[in-house]
């Protein structure tokens, strides 16, 4: 029995070869094949993951671009009106007061669109609110281009203002809701970038058509503004609805489908969906079903009050430092500095437009790398310096303490410096902050209120600039702007939190716990600790 067992062990396969070594060889080759297959599978997964990540980044980028197209309309209107007003005055023989009303009323009227935009976007969605904004603006621009009188011109201006109000309010909200946290600052600054591109296009249009007759040139300048809104119609067939809005509408499967396109991994999709659902359900947990959004904004909790002070305050400071007066009335500023030719005035404004656009492109690369607050400090301090320098140079010119040539150079440099510092900080960051600091249940309406504050401030500055200049002089007016700008530095230090790299839900947690308000800076680890504790 023992010999038989030995024989079976030694020759059990019938060919005299030991079975165990052979089995060992077979197992060895099997393991090598498995290792090769695992490496190939890992390589395929890695390639697929990289491909999906690249696709999602491209898709989110395209959505941000298309959603920002309406902001080209606002920028174009601001830029083109600075030149149009010179020719409208000559063609329709309007007074100085009518000039101020025509220029400034768009910002005031746009608040109607911004106020209605929050409720409209909650009802029909972020995407279709973008389309509605383009349609309303298109109608107004067409009426302005064909206006035979100041009254008809004002009717078109009012319609254009409502459309701009919709667009200004909804673009940052939509982009913030589809963007990953790591790129949200850069992407949410797209609307400000497109405003600057629109301003530059408006300045170029002024210069290009200024040689035509005074009855025709300003109409063409205004009519060209219709073209960007055509591309918005195309965009509606490309961009998806906001996943956060879809969750609010109980369309979770559709929200998941959108998140699959804008996130790099399935795990990210499920994590983001869970966070959004939790934020949306927070309304029910805290009893907000019985408490209307507007009532909460009018009687805010301490956390919401902190959000409102930060969001609305930065919106107002963006405008009361005189940026729209600088852009709308740059020909007036340069004329006060000593430039007399219309063509040279418009050429100088083109330089301002190029500067403004160039530095907003710089901001997009820095906002998620450097952070919001450092850029705000650079921006507000730099603007204060440039505004003071502009006021000083114009005042010295008035008293003939400067040569005209030097005065013109200093004035152009100060105006370009002012718009550069604006574009690198408070310009884009204002919209980033206002779209990311409010909780989901309040985001649309609170952003609408912030846009209202911005537009009202802009309108008041634009409608009073010429009158104030008549009282204080142009130089004195910019001294006043420099004082206001210095106050914005203190506001940023005291009231504005750093939100770089934090999800929208983590930012909400900061304000709820009040840590950011007390300490001024909070690291992401602190937020994670707070979330775990809760």
C-alpha positions as CSV (number, residue, x, y, z in Angstrom):
1,X,0.0,0.0,0.0
2,X,2.8,2.3,0.9
3,X,4.7,1.5,-2.4
4,X,1.5,2.0,-4.4
5,X,1.0,5.4,-2.8
6,X,4.6,6.3,-3.6
7,X,4.2,5.2,-7.2
8,X,1.0,7.2,-7.5
9,X,2.7,10.2,-6.2
10,X,5.8,9.8,-8.4
11,X,4.1,8.5,-11.6
12,X,0.5,9.3,-11.1
13,X,0.3,11.1,-14.4
14,X,1.6,8.1,-16.3
15,X,4.6,9.8,-17.9
16,X,7.2,9.5,-15.1
17,X,7.2,13.2,-14.4
18,X,6.5,14.4,-10.9
19,X,3.0,15.8,-10.6
20,X,3.7,18.5,-8.0
21,X,6.4,20.3,-9.9
22,X,4.3,20.3,-13.0
23,X,1.4,21.7,-11.1
24,X,3.7,24.3,-9.7
25,X,4.8,25.3,-13.2
26,X,1.3,25.5,-14.4
27,X,0.3,27.6,-11.4
28,X,3.3,29.8,-12.0
29,X,2.3,30.6,-15.6
30,X,-1.2,31.2,-14.5
31,X,-0.1,33.7,-11.9
32,X,2.0,35.6,-14.5
33,X,-0.9,35.7,-16.9
34,X,-3.1,37.1,-14.1
35,X,-0.6,39.7,-13.2
36,X,-0.3,40.8,-16.9
37,X,-4.1,40.9,-17.1
38,X,-4.4,42.9,-13.9
39,X,-1.8,45.4,-15.2
40,X,-3.6,45.8,-18.5
41,X,-6.9,46.2,-16.7
42,X,-5.4,48.9,-14.4
43,X,-3.9,50.7,-17.4
44,X,-7.3,50.6,-19.2
45,X,-9.1,52.0,-16.1
46,X,-6.4,54.7,-15.7
47,X,-6.8,55.7,-19.3
48,X,-10.6,55.7,-19.1
49,X,-10.4,57.7,-15.9
50,X,-8.1,60.3,-17.4
51,X,-10.3,60.5,-20.5
52,X,-13.5,61.0,-18.5
53,X,-11.8,63.6,-16.3
54,X,-10.7,65.5,-19.4
55,X,-14.2,65.3,-20.9
56,X,-15.9,66.5,-17.7
57,X,-13.5,69.5,-17.5
58,X,-14.1,70.4,-21.1
59,X,-17.9,70.0,-20.6
60,X,-18.0,72.2,-17.5
61,X,-15.8,74.8,-19.2
62,X,-18.2,74.9,-22.2
63,X,-21.2,75.3,-20.0
64,X,-19.5,78.2,-18.1
65,X,-18.7,79.9,-21.4
66,X,-22.2,79.6,-22.8
67,X,-23.9,80.6,-19.6
68,X,-21.7,83.8,-19.5
69,X,-22.7,85.0,-23.0
70,X,-25.5,87.2,-21.7
71,X,-22.8,89.1,-19.8
72,X,-21.2,90.2,-23.1
73,X,-24.5,92.1,-23.6
74,X,-24.1,94.0,-20.4
75,X,-20.4,94.8,-21.1
76,X,-21.1,95.8,-24.7
77,X,-23.9,98.1,-23.6
78,X,-21.6,99.8,-21.0
79,X,-18.8,100.2,-23.4
80,X,-20.7,101.2,-26.5
81,X,-22.8,103.8,-24.6
82,X,-19.7,105.8,-23.6
83,X,-19.2,106.6,-27.3
84,X,-22.8,106.5,-28.4
85,X,-23.7,109.3,-26.0
86,X,-21.4,111.7,-27.9
87,X,-23.3,111.2,-31.1
88,X,-26.8,110.7,-29.6
89,X,-26.4,114.1,-28.0
90,X,-25.7,115.7,-31.4
91,X,-28.3,113.7,-33.3
92,X,-31.3,113.9,-30.9
93,X,-30.2,117.1,-29.1
94,X,-30.6,115.7,-25.6
95,X,-29.7,117.7,-22.5
96,X,-27.0,116.8,-19.9
97,X,-29.7,115.5,-17.5
98,X,-31.1,113.3,-20.3
99,X,-27.6,111.9,-20.9
100,X,-27.3,110.9,-17.2
101,X,-30.8,109.3,-17.2
102,X,-30.1,107.4,-20.5
103,X,-26.7,106.1,-19.2
104,X,-27.7,105.4,-15.6
105,X,-31.3,104.1,-16.0
106,X,-30.1,100.7,-17.4
107,X,-28.5,99.8,-14.1
108,X,-31.6,100.9,-12.1
109,X,-34.1,99.1,-14.4
110,X,-32.0,95.9,-14.5
111,X,-32.9,95.5,-10.8
112,X,-36.4,94.5,-12.0
113,X,-34.8,91.7,-14.0
114,X,-32.6,90.7,-11.1
115,X,-35.5,90.6,-8.6
116,X,-37.7,88.6,-11.0
117,X,-34.7,86.5,-11.9
118,X,-34.5,84.6,-8.6
119,X,-38.1,83.6,-8.6
120,X,-38.1,82.9,-12.3
121,X,-35.0,80.6,-12.1
122,X,-36.6,78.7,-9.2
123,X,-39.8,78.2,-11.3
124,X,-38.5,77.5,-14.8
125,X,-34.9,76.5,-14.1
126,X,-31.5,78.2,-14.4
127,X,-31.0,77.3,-18.0
128,X,-34.3,78.7,-19.4
129,X,-33.9,81.9,-17.4
130,X,-30.6,82.4,-19.4
131,X,-32.6,82.1,-22.6
132,X,-35.3,84.5,-21.4
133,X,-32.7,87.1,-20.6
134,X,-31.4,87.0,-24.1
135,X,-34.8,87.4,-25.7
136,X,-35.7,90.4,-23.6
137,X,-32.4,92.1,-24.3
138,X,-32.6,91.5,-28.0
139,X,-36.0,93.2,-28.1
140,X,-34.7,96.2,-26.3
141,X,-31.6,96.5,-28.4
142,X,-33.6,96.4,-31.7
143,X,-35.9,99.2,-30.4
144,X,-32.9,101.4,-29.4
145,X,-31.2,100.9,-32.8
146,X,-34.4,102.1,-34.6
147,X,-35.4,104.9,-32.1
148,X,-36.5,108.1,-33.8
149,X,-36.7,110.0,-30.5
150,X,-35.4,110.1,-26.9
151,X,-38.7,108.6,-25.7
152,X,-38.5,105.5,-27.9
153,X,-34.8,105.2,-27.1
154,X,-35.7,105.1,-23.4
155,X,-38.3,102.4,-24.0
156,X,-35.7,100.2,-25.7
157,X,-33.2,101.0,-22.9
158,X,-35.7,99.9,-20.2
159,X,-36.3,96.5,-21.9
160,X,-32.6,96.0,-22.4
161,X,-32.1,96.7,-18.7
162,X,-34.6,94.1,-17.6
163,X,-32.9,91.5,-19.9
164,X,-29.5,92.4,-18.4
165,X,-30.9,92.1,-14.9
166,X,-31.9,88.5,-15.6
167,X,-28.5,87.7,-17.2
168,X,-26.4,89.3,-14.5
169,X,-28.2,87.4,-11.7
170,X,-28.5,83.9,-13.2
171,X,-25.1,83.3,-14.8
172,X,-22.9,83.1,-11.6
173,X,-25.6,81.0,-9.8
174,X,-25.7,78.5,-12.7
175,X,-22.0,78.2,-13.0
176,X,-21.5,77.9,-9.2
177,X,-24.0,75.0,-9.2
178,X,-22.3,73.0,-12.0
179,X,-18.7,73.6,-11.1
180,X,-16.4,71.4,-8.9
181,X,-15.1,73.2,-5.8
182,X,-11.5,73.2,-7.0
183,X,-12.3,75.3,-10.1
184,X,-15.5,77.1,-9.0
185,X,-13.7,80.4,-8.4
186,X,-12.2,80.5,-11.9
187,X,-15.4,79.4,-13.6
188,X,-17.7,81.7,-11.6
189,X,-15.5,84.6,-12.6
190,X,-16.4,83.9,-16.3
191,X,-19.4,86.3,-16.2
192,X,-17.0,89.2,-15.2
193,X,-14.6,88.2,-17.9
194,X,-17.3,88.3,-20.5
195,X,-18.5,91.7,-19.3
196,X,-15.0,92.9,-19.9
197,X,-14.9,91.4,-23.3
198,X,-18.2,93.1,-24.0
199,X,-16.8,96.4,-22.8
200,X,-13.8,96.1,-25.1
201,X,-16.0,95.2,-28.1
202,X,-18.2,98.2,-27.3
203,X,-15.2,100.5,-27.3
204,X,-13.9,99.0,-30.6
205,X,-17.4,99.4,-32.1
206,X,-17.4,103.1,-31.1
207,X,-14.0,103.6,-32.8
208,X,-14.9,101.6,-35.9
209,X,-18.2,103.3,-36.7
210,X,-17.4,106.8,-35.4
211,X,-16.5,107.9,-38.9
212,X,-20.1,107.4,-40.2
213,X,-22.8,110.1,-40.1
214,X,-24.1,111.1,-36.7
215,X,-27.6,109.9,-37.6
216,X,-26.4,106.4,-38.5
217,X,-23.3,105.6,-36.5
218,X,-24.8,105.3,-33.0
219,X,-27.6,103.1,-34.3
220,X,-25.2,100.6,-35.8
221,X,-23.2,100.7,-32.6
222,X,-26.3,99.7,-30.6
223,X,-27.6,97.3,-33.2
224,X,-24.5,95.2,-33.2
225,X,-25.2,94.3,-29.6
226,X,-27.9,92.0,-30.7
227,X,-25.4,89.5,-32.2
228,X,-24.2,87.9,-28.9
229,X,-27.7,87.0,-27.8
230,X,-28.1,84.8,-31.0
231,X,-25.4,82.5,-29.6
232,X,-27.3,82.2,-26.4
233,X,-30.1,80.5,-28.3
234,X,-27.5,78.0,-29.6
235,X,-26.2,77.5,-26.1
236,X,-29.6,76.3,-24.8
237,X,-29.2,73.2,-26.8
238,X,-25.7,72.5,-25.3
239,X,-25.8,73.3,-21.6
240,X,-27.7,71.1,-19.1
241,X,-30.0,72.2,-16.3
242,X,-28.4,72.8,-12.9
243,X,-28.2,69.5,-10.9
244,X,-29.0,71.4,-7.7
245,X,-32.2,72.9,-9.2
246,X,-33.2,69.4,-10.5
247,X,-32.8,68.0,-6.9
248,X,-35.0,70.8,-5.6
249,X,-37.6,69.7,-8.2
250,X,-37.3,66.0,-7.0
251,X,-35.8,65.0,-10.4
252,X,-32.9,63.1,-8.8
253,X,-32.3,60.7,-11.7
254,X,-31.9,63.6,-14.1
255,X,-29.6,65.4,-11.6
256,X,-27.4,62.2,-11.4
257,X,-27.3,62.2,-15.2
258,X,-26.0,65.8,-15.3
259,X,-23.5,65.1,-12.4
260,X,-22.1,62.1,-14.4
261,X,-21.1,64.6,-17.1
262,X,-19.5,67.2,-14.9
263,X,-17.7,64.9,-12.3
264,X,-14.7,62.7,-12.9
265,X,-15.7,59.5,-11.1
266,X,-18.8,57.7,-10.0
267,X,-17.8,58.1,-6.4
268,X,-17.7,61.9,-6.9
269,X,-21.1,61.8,-8.5
270,X,-22.7,60.0,-5.5
271,X,-20.9,62.1,-3.0
272,X,-22.0,65.4,-4.7
273,X,-25.5,64.1,-5.1
274,X,-25.7,63.2,-1.4
275,X,-24.4,66.6,-0.4
276,X,-26.9,68.4,-2.6
277,X,-29.8,66.2,-1.3
278,X,-28.8,66.9,2.2
279,X,-28.6,70.7,1.5
280,X,-32.0,70.6,-0.1
281,X,-33.6,68.5,2.7
282,X,-32.1,71.0,5.3
283,X,-35.2,73.1,4.5
284,X,-37.5,70.5,5.9
285,X,-35.3,69.7,8.9
286,X,-35.2,73.3,10.1
287,X,-38.8,74.0,9.4
288,X,-38.3,76.2,6.5
289,X,-41.3,74.9,4.6
290,X,-43.6,77.2,6.6
291,X,-41.1,80.1,6.4
292,X,-40.9,81.8,3.0
293,X,-37.5,82.6,1.5
294,X,-38.1,86.3,1.4
295,X,-39.3,86.3,5.0
296,X,-36.0,84.6,6.0
297,X,-34.0,87.2,4.1
298,X,-35.9,90.0,5.7
299,X,-35.7,88.5,9.2
300,X,-32.4,86.5,8.9
301,X,-30.8,84.3,11.4
302,X,-27.3,85.3,12.6
303,X,-25.6,83.0,10.0
304,X,-27.8,84.3,7.1
305,X,-27.2,87.9,8.3
306,X,-23.4,87.3,8.1
307,X,-23.9,86.0,4.6
308,X,-26.0,89.0,3.6
309,X,-23.5,91.5,4.9
310,X,-20.6,89.8,3.1
311,X,-22.5,89.2,-0.2
312,X,-24.4,92.5,-0.5
313,X,-21.6,94.6,0.9
314,X,-19.1,93.4,-1.6
315,X,-21.7,93.9,-4.4
316,X,-22.2,97.6,-3.4
317,X,-18.5,98.3,-2.9
318,X,-17.9,97.0,-6.3
319,X,-19.9,99.8,-7.8
320,X,-19.7,102.8,-5.3
321,X,-16.0,103.0,-5.9
322,X,-16.9,104.4,-9.3
323,X,-16.0,101.7,-11.8
324,X,-19.0,102.3,-14.1
325,X,-18.5,106.0,-14.0
326,X,-14.9,105.4,-15.1
327,X,-16.1,103.2,-17.9
328,X,-19.2,105.1,-19.0
329,X,-17.6,108.5,-18.8
330,X,-14.0,107.8,-19.7
331,X,-14.3,110.2,-22.7
332,X,-15.4,112.9,-20.3
333,X,-12.4,112.1,-18.0
334,X,-9.9,112.3,-20.9
335,X,-11.5,115.4,-22.2
336,X,-11.0,117.0,-18.8
337,X,-7.4,115.9,-18.9
338,X,-6.9,117.8,-22.2
339,X,-7.8,115.5,-25.1
340,X,-10.1,117.3,-27.6
341,X,-10.5,115.1,-30.7
342,X,-13.4,112.6,-30.6
343,X,-11.4,110.0,-32.4
344,X,-8.5,110.3,-29.9
345,X,-11.0,110.2,-27.0
346,X,-12.4,106.9,-28.4
347,X,-8.9,105.5,-29.0
348,X,-8.0,106.2,-25.4
349,X,-11.1,104.3,-24.2
350,X,-10.0,101.3,-26.4
351,X,-6.8,101.2,-24.4
352,X,-8.9,101.2,-21.2
353,X,-10.9,98.3,-22.6
354,X,-7.8,96.2,-23.5
355,X,-6.4,96.8,-20.0
356,X,-9.6,95.7,-18.3
357,X,-9.9,92.6,-20.4
358,X,-6.2,91.6,-20.0
359,X,-6.3,91.7,-16.2
360,X,-9.6,89.8,-15.9
361,X,-7.8,87.0,-17.7
362,X,-5.0,87.2,-15.2
363,X,-7.6,87.0,-12.4
364,X,-9.0,83.7,-13.7
365,X,-5.6,82.0,-13.2
366,X,-5.1,83.4,-9.7
367,X,-8.5,83.2,-8.1
368,X,-8.3,79.5,-7.2
369,X,-4.6,79.5,-6.6
370,X,-4.1,82.6,-4.5
371,X,-7.5,82.8,-2.9
372,X,-10.3,85.4,-2.8
373,X,-9.1,87.6,0.1
374,X,-5.5,88.2,-1.0
375,X,-6.7,89.3,-4.4
376,X,-9.3,91.5,-2.8
377,X,-6.7,93.3,-0.8
378,X,-4.5,93.9,-3.8
379,X,-7.5,95.1,-5.8
380,X,-9.0,97.5,-3.2
381,X,-5.7,99.0,-2.2
382,X,-4.6,99.4,-5.8
383,X,-7.9,101.0,-6.8
384,X,-7.6,103.5,-3.9
385,X,-4.2,104.5,-5.0
386,X,-5.2,105.0,-8.6
387,X,-8.4,106.9,-7.8
388,X,-6.4,109.2,-5.6
389,X,-3.8,109.7,-8.3
390,X,-6.4,110.4,-10.9
391,X,-8.1,113.0,-8.7
392,X,-4.8,114.6,-7.9
393,X,-3.6,114.8,-11.5
394,X,-6.9,116.3,-12.8
395,X,-6.9,118.8,-9.9
396,X,-3.3,119.9,-10.7
397,X,-4.2,120.2,-14.4
398,X,-7.1,122.4,-13.5
399,X,-4.8,124.8,-11.6
400,X,-2.2,124.5,-14.4
401,X,0.4,122.9,-12.1
402,X,0.9,120.1,-14.7
403,X,1.7,120.3,-18.3
404,X,-1.2,119.1,-20.5
405,X,1.0,116.3,-22.0
406,X,2.0,115.0,-18.6
407,X,-1.5,115.4,-17.3
408,X,-3.0,113.3,-20.1
409,X,-0.4,110.6,-19.6
410,X,-1.0,110.4,-15.8
411,X,-4.8,110.4,-16.4
412,X,-4.7,107.5,-18.9
413,X,-2.3,105.6,-16.7
414,X,-4.5,106.1,-13.6
415,X,-7.7,105.1,-15.4
416,X,-6.0,102.0,-16.8
417,X,-4.5,101.2,-13.4
418,X,-7.9,101.5,-11.7
419,X,-9.7,99.2,-14.2
420,X,-6.7,96.7,-14.0
421,X,-6.9,96.5,-10.2
422,X,-10.7,96.2,-10.4
423,X,-10.5,93.4,-12.8
424,X,-7.9,91.4,-10.9
425,X,-10.0,91.4,-7.7
426,X,-13.2,92.9,-6.7
427,X,-14.7,92.7,-10.2
428,X,-14.8,88.9,-10.6
429,X,-14.6,88.0,-6.9
430,X,-17.7,89.9,-6.1
431,X,-19.8,87.6,-8.3
432,X,-17.9,84.5,-7.1
433,X,-18.6,85.3,-3.4
434,X,-22.3,86.2,-4.0
435,X,-23.0,82.9,-5.8
436,X,-21.2,80.6,-3.3
437,X,-21.8,81.9,0.2
438,X,-25.6,81.4,0.4
439,X,-27.3,78.1,1.1
440,X,-29.2,76.3,-1.6
441,X,-32.6,77.3,-0.4
442,X,-31.7,81.0,-0.5
443,X,-29.1,81.1,-3.3
444,X,-31.2,82.3,-6.2
445,X,-33.1,85.0,-4.3
446,X,-30.1,86.2,-2.3
447,X,-28.0,86.4,-5.4
448,X,-30.9,88.4,-7.0
449,X,-30.9,90.8,-4.1
450,X,-27.1,91.2,-4.4
451,X,-27.4,91.9,-8.1
452,X,-30.1,94.5,-7.2
453,X,-27.7,96.2,-4.8
454,X,-25.0,96.3,-7.4
455,X,-27.2,97.6,-10.2
456,X,-28.8,100.3,-7.9
457,X,-25.3,101.5,-6.8
458,X,-24.2,101.5,-10.4
459,X,-27.2,103.5,-11.6
460,X,-27.0,106.1,-8.8
461,X,-23.3,106.6,-9.6
462,X,-23.9,106.8,-13.4
463,X,-26.9,109.1,-13.1
464,X,-25.2,111.5,-10.8
465,X,-21.6,111.6,-12.1
466,X,-21.9,114.6,-14.3
467,X,-23.9,116.6,-11.7
468,X,-21.4,115.8,-9.0
469,X,-18.5,116.7,-11.3
470,X,-20.2,120.1,-11.9
471,X,-20.2,120.6,-8.1
472,X,-16.9,119.1,-7.0
473,X,-15.0,119.1,-10.4
474,X,-13.9,115.8,-12.1
475,X,-10.8,115.6,-9.9
476,X,-12.8,116.2,-6.7
477,X,-15.2,113.5,-7.6
478,X,-12.4,110.9,-7.9
479,X,-11.0,112.1,-4.6
480,X,-14.4,111.1,-3.2
481,X,-14.2,107.7,-4.9
482,X,-10.8,107.1,-3.4
483,X,-12.2,107.7,0.1
484,X,-15.0,105.2,-0.5
485,X,-12.4,102.7,-2.0
486,X,-10.3,102.9,1.2
487,X,-13.4,101.9,3.2
488,X,-13.7,98.8,1.0
489,X,-10.3,97.6,2.3
490,X,-11.6,97.6,5.9
491,X,-14.8,95.9,4.8
492,X,-12.8,93.0,3.1
493,X,-10.7,92.6,6.2
494,X,-13.6,92.5,8.6
495,X,-16.5,90.9,6.7
496,X,-15.4,88.8,3.8
497,X,-14.4,85.1,4.4
498,X,-11.9,83.0,2.4
499,X,-13.8,80.4,0.4
500,X,-11.1,79.0,-1.8
501,X,-11.2,75.2,-2.2
502,X,-14.4,74.7,-0.1
503,X,-17.6,73.1,-1.3
504,X,-20.7,75.2,-1.2
505,X,-22.0,73.1,1.6
506,X,-18.8,73.6,3.6
507,X,-19.0,77.4,3.1
508,X,-22.6,77.3,4.5
509,X,-21.3,75.4,7.5
510,X,-18.7,78.1,8.2
511,X,-21.3,80.8,8.5
512,X,-23.7,78.6,10.6
513,X,-20.9,78.1,13.2
514,X,-19.7,81.7,13.1
515,X,-16.1,80.7,13.1
516,X,-15.2,82.6,10.0
517,X,-16.8,85.8,11.4
518,X,-14.8,85.6,14.6
519,X,-11.4,84.6,13.3
520,X,-11.3,85.9,9.8
521,X,-9.6,82.8,8.4
522,X,-10.6,79.1,8.6
523,X,-8.7,76.2,7.1
524,X,-10.4,73.4,5.3
525,X,-9.5,71.0,8.1
526,X,-11.5,73.2,10.5
527,X,-14.5,72.9,8.3
528,X,-14.1,69.1,8.0
529,X,-13.9,68.9,11.8
530,X,-17.1,70.9,12.2
531,X,-18.9,68.7,9.7
532,X,-17.8,65.6,11.5
533,X,-18.9,67.1,14.8
534,X,-22.3,67.8,13.3
